[in-house]
Structure formats: C-alpha cells, structure tokens
Amino acid sequence: MFGQPDAVSEHRFRCPYCGEAITFLLDTSAAGESYIEDCEVCCQAIEASFEVDADGAIARFVARRLDD
C-alpha cells in the first residue's frame, strides 16, 4: 500500500525559473502524481511530478519549466 490516507509531505526544492528555494505540499497518499503549481516567489507555472515508495516517502521528484 502506498503512503497513508490523507498524508501530506512538504517538499523543498529550487524553482526552475528564478532559482529560489520554495516548497510544495505533496499528497503522498497515492503512488505518485503530476500537476502544475505556481512558484510562490516569481509566480511562474511549474510542472511538478513525483513518485512515492512503499513506505510513503518521496522516491522521485521532478520540477520543470513549462516553456522548455
């Protein structure tokens, strides 16, 4: 079973546009997800995707620019 029901994890990374350290809240109750969220500093849209391991930890996280 992946993650725990209603599990949320704060993930810190650098914005692919402005390079500032930002955080996204990720729902780790599923095996993985992909979505678009704005940078809290420069307001550019970031495509974020992640995978969760069997223990509910983030196994892979990718944040990319939409203009690539």
Residue pairs with C-beta under 8 A, 6 or more apart in sequence:
1 54
2 28
2 29
2 30
2 31
2 52
2 54
2 56
3 28
3 29
3 30
3 31
3 52
3 56
4 28
4 29
4 56
5 29
6 29
7 27
7 28
7 29
7 56
8 25
8 26
8 27
8 28
9 25
9 26
9 28
9 58
10 23
10 24
10 25
10 26
11 23
11 24
11 25
11 26
11 50
11 58
11 61
12 21
12 22
12 23
13 21
13 22
13 23
13 24
13 61
13 63
14 20
14 21
14 22
15 22
15 39
15 41
15 42
15 44
15 46
15 63
16 46
16 63
16 64
16 65
17 39
17 42
17 44
17 46
17 65
18 39
18 41
18 42
18 44
20 39
20 41
20 42
22 39
22 40
22 41
23 40
24 37
24 48
24 63
26 33
26 48
26 50
26 58
26 61
27 33
28 52
28 56
28 57
28 58
30 52
31 51
31 52
32 49
32 50
32 51
32 52
32 60
33 49
33 50
34 47
34 48
34 49
34 50
35 47
35 48
35 49
36 45
36 46
36 47
36 48
36 66
37 45
37 46
37 48
38 44
38 45
38 46
39 45
39 46
44 65
44 66
45 66
46 63
46 64
46 65
46 66
47 63
47 64
47 65
47 66
48 61
48 62
48 63
49 61
49 62
50 58
50 59
50 60
50 61
50 62
51 58
51 59
51 60
52 58
52 59
53 59
